[in-house]
């Protein structure tokens, strides 16, 4: 974008979404609407300077005994204490690459800490500062439900033609189920490679085999349609709340993608109306969204990609260019601050932060670190040995995928 003189247009300051219609995402959400529930309140203010000083003192006292991981969606005062930042699997691998660290302090959510425990050694302990930091998407697929779903597929005569592919955003028990049934894990970056591999196990993309994709239906649908050339009609949604998943045996036989009825409470929030409104308000804007968004939103956007893809796209963007980002607000705000020469907008006008991710706040982190300094291990995350074995099988299969 240029001004009248032909030079780059000055970037506008990042505008926070209006606080008038906040959503407590991930809590009390309506599974049918994916829109959460309205609530009153805002993200707590930054912690007082004394607590910040205690945090840095505890971190210094732990030294190389501790390795602090910060997910991209964490608030700034937590990120400031992280040794590395990244998405969930990158952080788990970073932890595994630090065998000298006695404690892995994971500032993220529960399934991420489980992955770190699976990948690290028995001599390391993974700490989650708040055990209530879960993931609404991961919680939408309980192991009992998934085992019942597999029985439904078996009764319909399609289980032997189906390969499970499980998104990283899932519990260790679901990852273990996937390993036991010959499937693989995927991230939002390599979902297309994982799906192609899975179909190759049952006759290829052009055959009749199937993939059971869990727990995010949108990533599975968007990847199958946009990357593999399947149609929306090839996709059916298995709803664990309904008998038989709400699907007939005939529907299961005809389907190629059996999508679990799950979603991300943050990314499911965005709508086509958001895209239309931002295009009207910001001429020339590039709309960039995460593939966990609903398919009509993804189709209406200009660019689609994982969290790491979004970060790299902004890093490479031209000065003065305008962007509307459809992902978690903490990250969008951080990107706006990191790129003052660009016009960065949040795709939605009214939303609050992910409630579960933001449970990892400075008070919890300080408590966890000061407890470790005092010799007390709090909130350790330990995955059952059998689940850890089979989850590792599925994770290793992902690591063996072409191009990973």
VOGU-3710 file (C-alpha; in Angstrom, 3 decimals, decimal comma):
1> xxxxxxxxxx> 0,000/0,000/0,000  1,256/3,494/-0,833  0,361/7,054/-0,016  -0,279/9,780/-2,595  3,453/10,379/-3,013  4,049/6,746/-3,879  5,852/5,742/-0,669  4,806/3,093/1,832  1,769/4,024/3,854  2,386/4,420/7,572
11> xxxxxxxxxx> 1,051/1,563/9,661  -1,884/2,196/11,926  -1,780/1,284/15,607  -3,173/-2,121/16,520  -6,767/-1,814/17,672  -7,873/-4,111/20,471  -11,225/-5,866/19,905  -14,121/-4,129/21,614  -14,797/-5,396/25,157  -18,565/-5,123/24,882
21> xxxxxxxxxx> -19,333/-8,680/23,803  -16,631/-10,814/25,305  -16,566/-14,584/25,006  -15,079/-16,892/27,572  -13,833/-19,269/24,925  -13,568/-22,910/25,856  -15,927/-22,736/28,838  -19,693/-23,210/28,654  -19,486/-23,217/24,866  -22,345/-24,460/22,749
31> xxxxxxxxxx> -21,128/-27,389/20,647  -23,786/-26,640/18,050  -22,815/-23,013/17,527  -19,041/-23,050/18,196  -19,488/-19,475/19,415  -18,957/-19,807/23,142  -21,087/-17,879/25,608  -21,221/-14,180/26,334  -19,583/-13,096/29,546  -18,567/-9,997/31,400
41> xxxxxxxxxx> -14,935/-9,207/32,126  -11,551/-8,914/30,502  -8,124/-10,475/30,683  -6,550/-9,663/34,070  -4,132/-6,762/34,138  -0,398/-7,398/34,080  0,993/-8,581/37,398  2,484/-6,129/39,871  6,245/-5,410/39,673  6,978/-7,358/42,859
51> xxxxxxxxxx> 5,585/-10,538/41,322  7,553/-9,950/38,119  10,729/-9,572/40,212  9,944/-12,803/42,106  9,435/-14,598/38,794  12,833/-13,568/37,464  14,504/-14,372/40,800  13,018/-17,878/40,840  13,959/-18,436/37,218  17,552/-17,369/37,938
61> xxxxxxxxxx> 17,715/-19,619/40,998  16,653/-22,652/38,959  19,209/-21,933/36,250  19,925/-24,807/33,871  17,944/-27,228/36,060  14,775/-25,851/34,466  13,732/-25,286/30,863  10,701/-23,036/30,360  8,517/-23,476/27,276  6,054/-20,799/26,165
71> xxxxxxxxxx> 3,313/-21,480/23,636  2,594/-18,700/21,130  -0,842/-18,090/22,670  0,487/-17,272/26,127  0,320/-13,733/27,476  3,384/-11,502/27,150  4,498/-11,620/30,791  4,702/-15,413/30,589  6,468/-15,362/27,218  9,065/-13,012/28,738
81> xxxxxxxxxx> 10,179/-15,864/31,027  10,260/-18,576/28,365  13,523/-20,033/27,099  11,847/-20,889/23,787  8,480/-20,160/22,190  6,646/-22,121/19,551  3,685/-24,334/18,750  2,861/-27,413/20,790  4,944/-30,086/19,056  7,927/-27,827/18,443
91> xxxxxxxxxx> 8,033/-27,127/22,171  7,785/-30,811/23,081  10,702/-31,577/20,765  12,670/-28,682/22,230  12,152/-30,243/25,654  13,386/-33,615/24,417  16,500/-31,896/23,067  17,389/-30,639/26,569  18,191/-33,863/28,479  20,258/-31,884/30,969
101> xxxxxxxxxx> 17,174/-30,021/32,209  15,739/-31,657/35,312  12,442/-29,765/35,069  10,444/-28,910/31,948  8,030/-26,099/32,832  5,399/-26,091/30,093  3,455/-22,845/29,735  0,717/-24,204/27,536  -2,158/-26,633/28,055  -2,454/-30,182/29,340
111> xxxxxxxxxx> -2,126/-32,171/26,108  1,052/-30,243/25,270  2,629/-31,145/28,594  1,640/-34,786/28,002  3,466/-34,760/24,661  6,551/-33,349/26,374  6,401/-36,116/28,990  6,148/-38,746/26,245  9,166/-37,387/24,379  11,454/-36,586/27,331
121> xxxxxxxxxx> 13,461/-39,033/29,435  12,392/-40,698/32,671  14,871/-38,535/34,567  13,021/-35,346/33,597  9,815/-34,035/35,124  7,275/-32,018/33,170  5,465/-29,330/35,156  2,192/-27,644/34,170  1,797/-24,511/36,325  -2,009/-24,857/36,428
131> xxxxxxxxxx> -3,589/-28,288/36,015  -6,834/-26,609/34,942  -5,143/-25,384/31,756  -6,837/-27,803/29,410  -8,027/-27,599/25,815  -11,689/-27,544/24,913  -10,958/-29,210/21,571  -8,947/-32,044/23,093  -11,690/-32,573/25,665  -14,234/-33,146/22,874
141> xxxxxxxxxx> -12,747/-36,591/22,211  -12,710/-38,830/25,276  -11,039/-42,217/24,945  -14,237/-44,098/25,786  -16,090/-42,249/23,033  -13,366/-42,975/20,505  -13,305/-46,679/21,342  -17,093/-46,807/20,959  -16,788/-45,015/17,616  -14,322/-47,631/16,400
151> xxxxxxxxxx> -16,825/-50,324/17,368  -19,424/-48,503/15,250  -17,028/-48,547/12,296  -16,365/-52,243/12,873  -20,083/-53,048/13,019  -20,556/-51,143/9,756  -17,765/-53,181/8,172  -15,444/-50,243/7,478  -12,922/-50,341/10,352  -10,478/-52,482/8,358
161> xxxxxxxxxx> -10,550/-49,842/5,606  -10,000/-46,935/7,997  -6,792/-45,358/9,300  -6,981/-42,984/12,281  -5,172/-39,651/11,984  -5,120/-37,639/15,175  -4,303/-33,964/15,474  -1,605/-33,022/17,944  -4,284/-31,199/19,961  -5,495/-34,382/21,638
171> xxxxxxxxxx> -4,962/-36,310/24,841  -2,233/-38,910/25,266  -4,937/-41,587/25,448  -6,247/-40,641/21,984  -2,713/-40,556/20,580  -2,179/-44,034/22,051  -5,398/-45,276/20,442  -4,061/-44,001/17,135  -0,774/-45,845/17,591  -2,539/-49,095/18,493
181> xxxxxxxxxx> -4,614/-48,886/15,313  -1,779/-48,172/12,902  -2,392/-44,464/12,471  -0,360/-41,306/12,796  -0,384/-37,929/14,486  -0,349/-34,678/12,544  0,139/-30,980/13,105  -1,605/-28,178/11,252  1,606/-27,821/9,212  1,831/-31,410/7,969
191> xxxxxxxxxx> -1,800/-32,553/7,999  -1,827/-32,927/4,204  1,208/-35,235/4,296  -0,293/-37,273/7,131  -3,612/-37,666/5,315  -1,957/-38,702/2,072  0,104/-41,299/3,972  -3,023/-42,603/5,710  -4,928/-42,976/2,454  -1,934/-44,741/0,917
201> xxxxxxxxxx> -2,319/-47,439/3,598  -5,830/-48,230/2,305  -5,593/-47,852/-1,459  -4,721/-44,201/-2,003  -6,626/-40,936/-2,262  -8,406/-42,160/-5,384  -9,467/-45,435/-3,780  -12,239/-46,280/-1,338  -10,329/-46,329/1,952  -11,130/-43,938/4,768
211> xxxxxxxxxx> -9,554/-41,753/7,417  -10,972/-41,196/10,886  -9,741/-37,681/11,705  -9,808/-36,494/15,326  -10,616/-34,288/17,129  -10,885/-31,140/14,942  -13,333/-31,570/12,106  -12,357/-28,287/10,427  -8,660/-29,028/9,992  -9,540/-32,448/8,601
221> xxxxxxxxxx> -12,150/-31,098/6,192  -10,064/-28,159/5,008  -7,015/-30,325/4,413  -8,908/-33,053/2,560  -10,711/-30,616/0,286  -8,029/-27,997/-0,301  -4,911/-30,167/-0,309  -6,038/-33,623/-1,449  -8,814/-32,732/-3,879  -11,637/-34,527/-2,087
231> xxxxxxxxxx> -15,089/-32,953/-2,011  -17,210/-31,774/0,875  -19,545/-34,652/0,039  -16,706/-37,077/0,781  -16,708/-35,843/4,391  -19,106/-36,936/7,122  -19,149/-35,867/10,772  -19,194/-38,467/13,539  -21,034/-37,014/16,548  -20,205/-39,018/19,689
241> xxxxxxxxxx> -23,307/-37,608/21,393  -25,592/-39,450/18,972  -26,225/-43,190/18,584  -23,952/-44,552/15,895  -22,363/-41,140/15,613  -25,507/-39,942/13,871  -24,445/-41,813/10,724  -25,953/-44,773/8,892  -23,771/-47,712/7,762  -24,434/-46,558/4,201
251> xxxxxxxxxx> -23,069/-43,084/4,974  -19,948/-44,580/6,534  -19,378/-46,812/3,508  -19,701/-43,847/1,129  -17,484/-41,501/3,152  -13,760/-40,968/2,653  -13,184/-38,610/5,604  -14,915/-39,490/8,885  -14,516/-36,290/10,895  -14,851/-36,214/14,665
261> xxxxxxxxxx> -17,296/-33,590/15,886  -14,789/-31,317/17,575  -13,518/-27,802/17,047  -11,304/-25,078/18,459  -13,244/-22,551/20,518  -10,940/-19,775/19,305  -10,822/-20,513/15,586  -14,427/-21,697/15,361  -15,369/-18,175/16,391  -14,457/-16,518/13,073
271> xxxxxxxxxx> -17,141/-16,079/10,428  -17,471/-15,114/6,777  -19,097/-11,904/8,029  -15,804/-11,063/9,755  -13,992/-11,440/6,430  -16,553/-9,325/4,575  -16,463/-6,588/7,217  -12,668/-6,317/7,323  -12,446/-6,137/3,538  -14,918/-3,260/3,559
281> xxxxxxxxxx> -13,097/-1,465/6,364  -9,505/-1,995/5,158  -9,040/-1,790/1,372  -6,325/-4,089/0,100  -6,193/-6,155/3,288  -4,841/-9,708/3,149  -6,931/-12,100/5,233  -4,814/-14,850/6,793  -6,493/-17,550/8,874  -5,640/-20,771/10,668
291> xxxxxxxxxx> -6,905/-24,051/9,110  -8,884/-24,793/12,288  -11,365/-22,160/11,068  -14,615/-23,301/9,500  -14,461/-24,164/5,798  -16,459/-21,142/4,507  -14,063/-18,835/6,393  -11,023/-20,620/4,972  -12,475/-20,364/1,461  -13,159/-16,648/1,927
301> xxxxxxxxxx> -9,614/-15,925/3,161  -6,594/-15,073/1,020  -4,100/-17,253/2,877  -4,395/-20,233/5,211  -1,720/-21,705/7,440  -0,484/-22,911/10,790  0,670/-20,660/13,599  4,270/-20,873/12,397  3,103/-20,109/8,848  1,251/-17,026/10,064
311> xxxxxxxxxx> 4,323/-15,765/11,909  6,575/-16,283/8,886  4,059/-14,609/6,561  4,058/-11,467/8,693  7,847/-11,524/8,935  8,087/-11,577/5,128  5,299/-9,057/4,460  5,987/-5,738/2,757  6,102/-2,601/4,925  2,800/-0,757/4,781
321> xxxxxxxxxx> 0,821/-3,876/3,888  -2,442/-4,606/5,697  -3,293/-7,928/7,327  -6,299/-9,366/9,126  -5,325/-12,414/11,160  -7,747/-15,128/12,229  -6,072/-16,801/15,190  -5,649/-16,332/18,955  -5,551/-12,694/20,073  -2,399/-12,880/22,217
331> xxxxxxxxxx> -0,418/-13,909/19,152  -2,044/-11,346/16,854  -1,309/-8,555/19,305  2,301/-9,724/19,633  2,655/-9,795/15,835  1,263/-6,273/15,604  3,774/-5,042/18,150  6,612/-6,835/16,359  5,676/-5,277/13,006  4,894/-1,589/13,592
341> xxxxxxxxxx> 5,552/-0,921/9,879  2,527/-3,034/8,905  -1,197/-2,670/9,501  -2,171/-5,718/11,544  -5,827/-6,277/12,450  -7,612/-8,948/14,452  -10,174/-10,606/12,186  -13,006/-10,458/14,723  -14,132/-7,234/16,365  -15,368/-8,661/19,670
351> xxxxxxxxxx> -13,641/-11,529/21,444  -11,568/-12,273/24,527  -8,654/-14,614/25,028  -8,759/-18,402/25,216  -9,717/-19,087/28,812  -7,828/-22,365/29,143  -4,536/-21,210/27,639  -4,637/-18,070/29,769  -4,898/-20,028/32,997  -1,114/-20,133/32,868
361> xxxxxxxxxx> -0,588/-16,715/34,414  2,316/-15,229/36,331  0,985/-16,145/39,814  0,795/-19,838/38,848  4,169/-19,756/37,118  5,839/-18,045/40,096  4,287/-20,570/42,486  5,549/-23,483/40,368  9,068/-22,104/40,075  9,390/-21,041/43,712
371> xxxxxxxxxx> 8,155/-24,482/44,775  10,871/-26,110/42,662  13,479/-23,805/44,182  12,285/-24,959/47,618  12,575/-28,608/46,576  8,869/-29,288/46,026  7,717/-30,631/42,661  4,188/-29,389/41,959  1,769/-30,358/39,194  3,901/-33,058/37,544
381> xxxxxxxxxx> 2,469/-34,476/34,310  2,999/-38,239/34,027  1,497/-40,251/31,165  0,578/-43,902/31,774  3,440/-46,100/30,541  1,343/-48,127/28,074  -0,322/-45,005/26,674  3,070/-43,336/26,428  4,439/-46,294/24,442  1,639/-46,357/21,872
391> xxxxxxxxxx> 1,429/-42,574/21,646  5,160/-42,564/20,908  4,531/-45,137/18,148  2,046/-42,752/16,533  4,347/-39,757/17,021  7,295/-41,646/15,547  5,150/-42,477/12,536  4,542/-38,748/12,081  8,265/-38,047/12,326  8,834/-40,646/9,600
401> xxxx> 6,452/-38,925/7,169  8,014/-37,587/3,963  9,395/-34,090/4,298  9,066/-33,821/8,054
//
